[in-house]
Amino acid sequence: MISITTVELNTLLAGFLWPLSRILALIASAPILGNPSIPVRVKLGLAIMITILVLPLIEKSLPQIDPASGIGLVILLQQVLIGVSIGFVMRVVFVAVEMAGELIGLQMGLGFAMFFDPQNSGQIDIIGRFLGVIASLAFLAMDGHLMMIALISQSFSTLPIGSTTTTDVTFTTLVKWGGEIFKSGLQLSLPVLTALLITNLALGILTRVAPQLNIFAVGFPLTLSIGLLVLGLSMPFYTPILEHLVHDGLNLIMGILNIKNINMP
Protein backbone atom coordinates (compact mmCIF):
# COMPACT_ATOMS: atom_id res chain seq x y z
CA MET A 1 0.00 0.00 0.00
CA ILE A 2 1.36 3.41 -0.98
CA SER A 3 1.30 6.04 1.75
CA ILE A 4 1.97 9.73 1.25
CA THR A 5 2.61 12.08 4.13
CA THR A 6 1.19 15.57 4.37
CA VAL A 7 4.60 17.11 3.77
CA GLU A 8 5.10 15.09 0.59
CA LEU A 9 1.60 15.96 -0.61
CA ASN A 10 2.19 19.68 -0.01
CA THR A 11 5.52 19.47 -1.85
CA LEU A 12 3.91 17.78 -4.87
CA LEU A 13 1.03 20.26 -4.87
CA ALA A 14 3.28 23.31 -4.57
CA GLY A 15 5.70 22.01 -7.18
CA PHE A 16 2.91 21.87 -9.73
CA LEU A 17 0.58 24.68 -8.62
CA TRP A 18 3.10 27.54 -8.49
CA PRO A 19 4.66 27.12 -11.96
CA LEU A 20 1.21 26.36 -13.41
CA SER A 21 -0.16 29.64 -12.05
CA ARG A 22 2.66 31.64 -13.69
CA ILE A 23 2.23 29.93 -17.05
CA LEU A 24 -1.57 30.01 -16.94
CA ALA A 25 -1.56 33.74 -16.10
CA LEU A 26 0.60 34.37 -19.18
CA ILE A 27 -1.64 32.33 -21.47
CA ALA A 28 -4.78 34.02 -20.14
CA SER A 29 -3.45 37.57 -20.65
CA ALA A 30 -1.20 37.22 -23.72
CA PRO A 31 -2.38 38.03 -27.25
CA ILE A 32 -3.16 35.14 -29.60
CA LEU A 33 -2.86 32.55 -26.82
CA GLY A 34 -5.42 34.32 -24.64
CA ASN A 35 -7.98 34.87 -27.39
CA PRO A 36 -11.49 34.05 -26.09
CA SER A 37 -12.16 32.06 -29.26
CA ILE A 38 -9.67 29.45 -28.04
CA PRO A 39 -11.47 26.96 -25.75
CA VAL A 40 -10.59 27.08 -22.06
CA ARG A 41 -9.70 23.39 -22.14
CA VAL A 42 -7.09 24.04 -24.83
CA LYS A 43 -5.53 26.87 -22.80
CA LEU A 44 -5.51 24.78 -19.63
CA GLY A 45 -4.09 21.78 -21.47
CA LEU A 46 -1.32 23.90 -23.00
CA ALA A 47 -0.45 25.37 -19.59
CA ILE A 48 -0.34 21.90 -17.99
CA MET A 49 1.83 20.54 -20.81
CA ILE A 50 4.36 23.39 -20.49
CA THR A 51 4.36 22.99 -16.70
CA ILE A 52 5.13 19.27 -16.97
CA LEU A 53 8.01 20.03 -19.36
CA VAL A 54 9.62 22.62 -17.07
CA LEU A 55 9.08 20.73 -13.80
CA PRO A 56 12.36 18.74 -14.00
CA LEU A 57 14.26 22.04 -14.28
CA ILE A 58 12.77 23.66 -11.19
CA GLU A 59 12.25 20.80 -8.72
CA LYS A 60 15.48 21.53 -6.82
CA SER A 61 14.78 25.26 -6.49
CA LEU A 62 11.25 25.00 -5.08
CA PRO A 63 10.82 26.47 -1.57
CA GLN A 64 9.72 24.06 1.15
CA ILE A 65 6.60 26.02 2.08
CA ASP A 66 3.04 24.91 2.64
CA PRO A 67 1.05 26.20 -0.40
CA ALA A 68 -2.01 26.76 1.84
CA SER A 69 -0.08 28.99 4.26
CA GLY A 70 0.04 32.78 4.12
CA ILE A 71 3.49 32.77 2.54
CA GLY A 72 2.36 30.15 0.05
CA LEU A 73 -0.54 32.34 -1.06
CA VAL A 74 1.82 35.31 -1.42
CA ILE A 75 4.09 33.20 -3.65
CA LEU A 76 1.04 32.16 -5.70
CA LEU A 77 0.09 35.82 -6.17
CA GLN A 78 3.68 36.61 -7.16
CA GLN A 79 3.58 33.98 -9.92
CA VAL A 80 0.28 35.33 -11.24
CA LEU A 81 1.66 38.89 -11.34
CA ILE A 82 4.74 37.76 -13.27
CA GLY A 83 2.63 35.98 -15.88
CA VAL A 84 0.14 38.84 -16.21
CA SER A 85 2.96 41.39 -16.56
CA ILE A 86 4.42 39.49 -19.52
CA GLY A 87 1.02 39.21 -21.18
CA PHE A 88 0.31 42.90 -20.58
CA VAL A 89 3.52 43.97 -22.31
CA MET A 90 2.67 42.12 -25.50
CA ARG A 91 -1.00 43.11 -25.33
CA VAL A 92 0.01 46.78 -25.55
CA VAL A 93 1.43 46.16 -29.04
CA PHE A 94 -1.93 44.94 -30.35
CA VAL A 95 -3.91 47.66 -28.61
CA ALA A 96 -1.67 50.28 -30.28
CA VAL A 97 -2.37 48.76 -33.71
CA GLU A 98 -6.11 48.66 -33.05
CA MET A 99 -6.06 52.27 -31.85
CA ALA A 100 -4.39 53.27 -35.13
CA GLY A 101 -7.20 51.52 -37.01
CA GLU A 102 -9.84 53.34 -34.95
CA LEU A 103 -8.23 56.71 -35.71
CA ILE A 104 -8.10 55.90 -39.41
CA GLY A 105 -11.67 54.60 -39.52
CA LEU A 106 -12.97 57.66 -37.69
CA GLN A 107 -11.37 60.04 -40.17
CA MET A 108 -12.53 57.95 -43.13
CA GLY A 109 -16.13 58.15 -41.97
CA LEU A 110 -16.35 54.52 -40.86
CA GLY A 111 -16.88 55.31 -37.21
CA PHE A 112 -20.36 53.78 -37.45
CA ALA A 113 -19.03 50.46 -38.78
CA MET A 114 -18.41 48.71 -35.47
CA PHE A 115 -17.89 45.04 -34.65
CA PHE A 116 -17.89 43.18 -31.38
CA ASP A 117 -14.33 42.28 -30.43
CA PRO A 118 -14.24 39.14 -28.23
CA GLN A 119 -10.58 39.80 -27.45
CA ASN A 120 -11.41 42.97 -25.50
CA SER A 121 -15.12 42.28 -24.89
CA GLY A 122 -16.12 45.54 -26.56
CA GLN A 123 -16.82 47.33 -29.82
CA ILE A 124 -14.03 47.93 -32.32
CA ASP A 125 -13.82 49.80 -35.61
CA ILE A 126 -13.70 47.75 -38.82
CA ILE A 127 -10.29 49.20 -39.77
CA GLY A 128 -8.99 48.49 -36.28
CA ARG A 129 -10.19 44.92 -36.62
CA PHE A 130 -8.47 44.61 -39.98
CA LEU A 131 -5.15 45.97 -38.69
CA GLY A 132 -5.47 43.75 -35.61
CA VAL A 133 -5.71 40.66 -37.83
CA ILE A 134 -2.65 41.83 -39.80
CA ALA A 135 -0.73 42.35 -36.55
CA SER A 136 -1.73 38.86 -35.33
CA LEU A 137 -0.49 37.25 -38.55
CA ALA A 138 2.76 39.21 -38.39
CA PHE A 139 3.20 38.21 -34.73
CA LEU A 140 2.77 34.54 -35.60
CA ALA A 141 5.13 34.89 -38.58
CA MET A 142 7.79 36.31 -36.25
CA ASP A 143 7.28 33.36 -33.85
CA GLY A 144 6.26 35.82 -31.15
CA HIS A 145 4.08 33.22 -29.41
CA LEU A 146 7.01 30.77 -29.28
CA MET A 147 9.27 33.50 -27.91
CA MET A 148 6.83 34.17 -25.08
CA ILE A 149 6.71 30.47 -24.19
CA ALA A 150 10.52 30.30 -24.31
CA LEU A 151 10.80 33.34 -22.04
CA ILE A 152 8.33 32.04 -19.47
CA SER A 153 10.22 28.72 -19.40
CA GLN A 154 13.57 30.48 -18.88
CA SER A 155 12.08 32.71 -16.20
CA PHE A 156 12.07 29.86 -13.69
CA SER A 157 15.89 29.93 -13.79
CA THR A 158 16.31 33.72 -13.56
CA LEU A 159 13.34 34.34 -11.24
CA PRO A 160 12.95 31.15 -9.17
CA ILE A 161 9.67 30.56 -7.40
CA GLY A 162 9.67 32.26 -4.01
CA SER A 163 12.81 34.29 -4.69
CA THR A 164 13.11 37.95 -3.73
CA THR A 165 15.30 38.81 -6.71
CA THR A 166 14.69 42.36 -7.93
CA THR A 167 14.68 43.46 -11.55
CA ASP A 168 15.49 46.70 -13.32
CA VAL A 169 11.88 46.96 -14.53
CA THR A 170 9.50 48.60 -12.07
CA PHE A 171 5.79 49.30 -12.05
CA THR A 172 6.53 52.78 -13.38
CA THR A 173 8.28 51.25 -16.39
CA LEU A 174 5.20 49.18 -17.20
CA VAL A 175 2.99 52.27 -16.92
CA LYS A 176 5.27 54.17 -19.30
CA TRP A 177 5.16 51.24 -21.70
CA GLY A 178 1.40 51.70 -21.77
CA GLY A 179 2.07 55.10 -23.37
CA GLU A 180 3.20 53.22 -26.47
CA ILE A 181 -0.50 52.74 -27.23
CA PHE A 182 -0.86 56.42 -28.10
CA LYS A 183 2.62 56.95 -29.52
CA SER A 184 2.67 53.94 -31.83
CA GLY A 185 -1.01 54.23 -32.66
CA LEU A 186 -0.52 57.76 -33.93
CA GLN A 187 2.67 56.76 -35.75
CA LEU A 188 0.90 53.96 -37.60
CA SER A 189 -2.09 56.10 -38.54
CA LEU A 190 -0.19 59.27 -39.45
CA PRO A 191 0.14 58.62 -43.24
CA VAL A 192 -3.59 58.05 -43.69
CA LEU A 193 -4.51 60.88 -41.32
CA THR A 194 -2.29 63.29 -43.27
CA ALA A 195 -3.86 62.31 -46.60
CA LEU A 196 -7.37 62.65 -45.18
CA LEU A 197 -6.53 66.04 -43.65
CA ILE A 198 -5.43 67.32 -47.07
CA THR A 199 -8.59 65.85 -48.59
CA ASN A 200 -10.83 67.57 -46.05
CA LEU A 201 -9.04 70.89 -46.61
CA ALA A 202 -9.57 70.53 -50.35
CA LEU A 203 -13.24 69.75 -49.83
CA GLY A 204 -13.57 72.77 -47.59
CA ILE A 205 -12.08 75.02 -50.27
CA LEU A 206 -14.40 73.51 -52.90
CA THR A 207 -17.39 74.15 -50.68
CA ARG A 208 -16.45 77.81 -50.37
CA VAL A 209 -15.82 78.17 -54.10
CA ALA A 210 -18.94 76.29 -55.17
CA PRO A 211 -21.60 76.49 -52.43
CA GLN A 212 -24.05 74.54 -54.59
CA LEU A 213 -21.78 71.48 -54.35
CA ASN A 214 -23.35 68.72 -52.24
CA ILE A 215 -20.44 68.06 -49.89
CA PHE A 216 -22.19 65.10 -48.22
CA ALA A 217 -22.68 63.33 -51.54
CA VAL A 218 -19.09 63.88 -52.66
CA GLY A 219 -17.12 64.01 -49.40
CA PHE A 220 -17.87 60.56 -47.98
CA PRO A 221 -17.01 58.48 -51.08
CA LEU A 222 -13.92 60.63 -51.68
CA THR A 223 -12.52 60.36 -48.15
CA LEU A 224 -13.35 56.65 -48.08
CA SER A 225 -11.60 56.00 -51.40
CA ILE A 226 -8.51 58.05 -50.54
CA GLY A 227 -8.30 56.48 -47.08
CA LEU A 228 -8.40 52.95 -48.46
CA LEU A 229 -5.91 53.84 -51.19
CA VAL A 230 -3.37 55.37 -48.80
CA LEU A 231 -3.92 52.53 -46.32
CA GLY A 232 -3.15 49.99 -49.03
CA LEU A 233 -0.03 51.88 -50.09
CA SER A 234 1.13 52.15 -46.46
CA MET A 235 0.75 48.46 -45.58
CA PRO A 236 4.32 47.46 -46.65
CA PHE A 237 5.72 50.10 -44.28
CA TYR A 238 3.77 48.81 -41.27
CA THR A 239 5.86 45.64 -40.95
CA PRO A 240 9.07 47.36 -39.72
CA ILE A 241 7.06 49.31 -37.15
CA LEU A 242 5.35 46.14 -35.91
CA GLU A 243 8.68 44.31 -35.70
CA HIS A 244 10.14 47.23 -33.74
CA LEU A 245 7.19 47.18 -31.32
CA VAL A 246 7.40 43.42 -30.80
CA HIS A 247 11.17 43.55 -30.24
CA ASP A 248 10.78 46.40 -27.74
CA GLY A 249 8.12 44.38 -25.94
CA LEU A 250 10.32 41.28 -25.83
CA ASN A 251 13.26 43.34 -24.53
CA LEU A 252 11.04 44.71 -21.77
CA ILE A 253 9.92 41.19 -20.88
CA MET A 254 13.55 40.08 -20.75
CA GLY A 255 14.20 42.97 -18.37
CA ILE A 256 11.31 41.87 -16.16
CA LEU A 257 12.62 38.29 -16.05
CA ASN A 258 16.36 39.15 -15.88
CA ILE A 259 16.98 37.20 -19.10
CA LYS A 260 19.89 38.13 -21.35
CA ASN A 261 19.13 36.02 -24.43
CA ILE A 262 16.15 34.08 -25.72
CA ASN A 263 16.93 30.37 -26.07
CA MET A 264 14.45 29.17 -28.66
CA PRO A 265 13.69 25.41 -28.66
C-alpha positions in Angstrom: 0.0 0.0 0.0 1.4 3.4 -1.0 1.3 6.0 1.8 2.0 9.7 1.3 2.6 12.1 4.1 1.2 15.6 4.4 4.6 17.1 3.8 5.1 15.1 0.6 1.6 16.0 -0.6 2.2 19.7 0.0 5.5 19.5 -1.8 3.9 17.8 -4.9 1.0 20.3 -4.9 3.3 23.3 -4.6 5.7 22.0 -7.2 2.9 21.9 -9.7 0.6 24.7 -8.6 3.1 27.5 -8.5 4.7 27.1 -12.0 1.2 26.4 -13.4 -0.2 29.6 -12.0 2.7 31.6 -13.7 2.2 29.9 -17.1 -1.6 30.0 -16.9 -1.6 33.7 -16.1 0.6 34.4 -19.2 -1.6 32.3 -21.5 -4.8 34.0 -20.1 -3.4 37.6 -20.7 -1.2 37.2 -23.7 -2.4 38.0 -27.2 -3.2 35.1 -29.6 -2.9 32.6 -26.8 -5.4 34.3 -24.6 -8.0 34.9 -27.4 -11.5 34.0 -26.1 -12.2 32.1 -29.3 -9.7 29.4 -28.0 -11.5 27.0 -25.7 -10.6 27.1 -22.1 -9.7 23.4 -22.1 -7.1 24.0 -24.8 -5.5 26.9 -22.8 -5.5 24.8 -19.6 -4.1 21.8 -21.5 -1.3 23.9 -23.0 -0.4 25.4 -19.6 -0.3 21.9 -18.0 1.8 20.5 -20.8 4.4 23.4 -20.5 4.4 23.0 -16.7 5.1 19.3 -17.0 8.0 20.0 -19.4 9.6 22.6 -17.1 9.1 20.7 -13.8 12.4 18.7 -14.0 14.3 22.0 -14.3 12.8 23.7 -11.2 12.2 20.8 -8.7 15.5 21.5 -6.8 14.8 25.3 -6.5 11.2 25.0 -5.1 10.8 26.5 -1.6 9.7 24.1 1.2 6.6 26.0 2.1 3.0 24.9 2.6 1.0 26.2 -0.4 -2.0 26.8 1.8 -0.1 29.0 4.3 0.0 32.8 4.1 3.5 32.8 2.5 2.4 30.2 0.0 -0.5 32.3 -1.1 1.8 35.3 -1.4 4.1 33.2 -3.6 1.0 32.2 -5.7 0.1 35.8 -6.2 3.7 36.6 -7.2 3.6 34.0 -9.9 0.3 35.3 -11.2 1.7 38.9 -11.3 4.7 37.8 -13.3 2.6 36.0 -15.9 0.1 38.8 -16.2 3.0 41.4 -16.6 4.4 39.5 -19.5 1.0 39.2 -21.2 0.3 42.9 -20.6 3.5 44.0 -22.3 2.7 42.1 -25.5 -1.0 43.1 -25.3 0.0 46.8 -25.5 1.4 46.2 -29.0 -1.9 44.9 -30.3 -3.9 47.7 -28.6 -1.7 50.3 -30.3 -2.4 48.8 -33.7 -6.1 48.7 -33.0 -6.1 52.3 -31.8 -4.4 53.3 -35.1 -7.2 51.5 -37.0 -9.8 53.3 -35.0 -8.2 56.7 -35.7 -8.1 55.9 -39.4 -11.7 54.6 -39.5 -13.0 57.7 -37.7 -11.4 60.0 -40.2 -12.5 57.9 -43.1 -16.1 58.2 -42.0 -16.4 54.5 -40.9 -16.9 55.3 -37.2 -20.4 53.8 -37.4 -19.0 50.5 -38.8 -18.4 48.7 -35.5 -17.9 45.0 -34.7 -17.9 43.2 -31.4 -14.3 42.3 -30.4 -14.2 39.1 -28.2 -10.6 39.8 -27.4 -11.4 43.0 -25.5 -15.1 42.3 -24.9 -16.1 45.5 -26.6 -16.8 47.3 -29.8 -14.0 47.9 -32.3 -13.8 49.8 -35.6 -13.7 47.8 -38.8 -10.3 49.2 -39.8 -9.0 48.5 -36.3 -10.2 44.9 -36.6 -8.5 44.6 -40.0 -5.1 46.0 -38.7 -5.5 43.7 -35.6 -5.7 40.7 -37.8 -2.7 41.8 -39.8 -0.7 42.4 -36.5 -1.7 38.9 -35.3 -0.5 37.2 -38.6 2.8 39.2 -38.4 3.2 38.2 -34.7 2.8 34.5 -35.6 5.1 34.9 -38.6 7.8 36.3 -36.2 7.3 33.4 -33.8 6.3 35.8 -31.1 4.1 33.2 -29.4 7.0 30.8 -29.3 9.3 33.5 -27.9 6.8 34.2 -25.1 6.7 30.5 -24.2 10.5 30.3 -24.3 10.8 33.3 -22.0 8.3 32.0 -19.5 10.2 28.7 -19.4 13.6 30.5 -18.9 12.1 32.7 -16.2 12.1 29.9 -13.7 15.9 29.9 -13.8 16.3 33.7 -13.6 13.3 34.3 -11.2 12.9 31.2 -9.2 9.7 30.6 -7.4 9.7 32.3 -4.0 12.8 34.3 -4.7 13.1 38.0 -3.7 15.3 38.8 -6.7 14.7 42.4 -7.9 14.7 43.5 -11.6 15.5 46.7 -13.3 11.9 47.0 -14.5 9.5 48.6 -12.1 5.8 49.3 -12.1 6.5 52.8 -13.4 8.3 51.2 -16.4 5.2 49.2 -17.2 3.0 52.3 -16.9 5.3 54.2 -19.3 5.2 51.2 -21.7 1.4 51.7 -21.8 2.1 55.1 -23.4 3.2 53.2 -26.5 -0.5 52.7 -27.2 -0.9 56.4 -28.1 2.6 57.0 -29.5 2.7 53.9 -31.8 -1.0 54.2 -32.7 -0.5 57.8 -33.9 2.7 56.8 -35.8 0.9 54.0 -37.6 -2.1 56.1 -38.5 -0.2 59.3 -39.4 0.1 58.6 -43.2 -3.6 58.1 -43.7 -4.5 60.9 -41.3 -2.3 63.3 -43.3 -3.9 62.3 -46.6 -7.4 62.6 -45.2 -6.5 66.0 -43.7 -5.4 67.3 -47.1 -8.6 65.8 -48.6 -10.8 67.6 -46.1 -9.0 70.9 -46.6 -9.6 70.5 -50.4 -13.2 69.7 -49.8 -13.6 72.8 -47.6 -12.1 75.0 -50.3 -14.4 73.5 -52.9 -17.4 74.2 -50.7 -16.5 77.8 -50.4 -15.8 78.2 -54.1 -18.9 76.3 -55.2 -21.6 76.5 -52.4 -24.0 74.5 -54.6 -21.8 71.5 -54.3 -23.4 68.7 -52.2 -20.4 68.1 -49.9 -22.2 65.1 -48.2 -22.7 63.3 -51.5 -19.1 63.9 -52.7 -17.1 64.0 -49.4 -17.9 60.6 -48.0 -17.0 58.5 -51.1 -13.9 60.6 -51.7 -12.5 60.4 -48.2 -13.3 56.6 -48.1 -11.6 56.0 -51.4 -8.5 58.1 -50.5 -8.3 56.5 -47.1 -8.4 52.9 -48.5 -5.9 53.8 -51.2 -3.4 55.4 -48.8 -3.9 52.5 -46.3 -3.1 50.0 -49.0 0.0 51.9 -50.1 1.1 52.2 -46.5 0.8 48.5 -45.6 4.3 47.5 -46.6 5.7 50.1 -44.3 3.8 48.8 -41.3 5.9 45.6 -41.0 9.1 47.4 -39.7 7.1 49.3 -37.1 5.3 46.1 -35.9 8.7 44.3 -35.7 10.1 47.2 -33.7 7.2 47.2 -31.3 7.4 43.4 -30.8 11.2 43.5 -30.2 10.8 46.4 -27.7 8.1 44.4 -25.9 10.3 41.3 -25.8 13.3 43.3 -24.5 11.0 44.7 -21.8 9.9 41.2 -20.9 13.6 40.1 -20.8 14.2 43.0 -18.4 11.3 41.9 -16.2 12.6 38.3 -16.1 16.4 39.2 -15.9 17.0 37.2 -19.1 19.9 38.1 -21.4 19.1 36.0 -24.4 16.1 34.1 -25.7 16.9 30.4 -26.1 14.5 29.2 -28.7 13.7 25.4 -28.7 
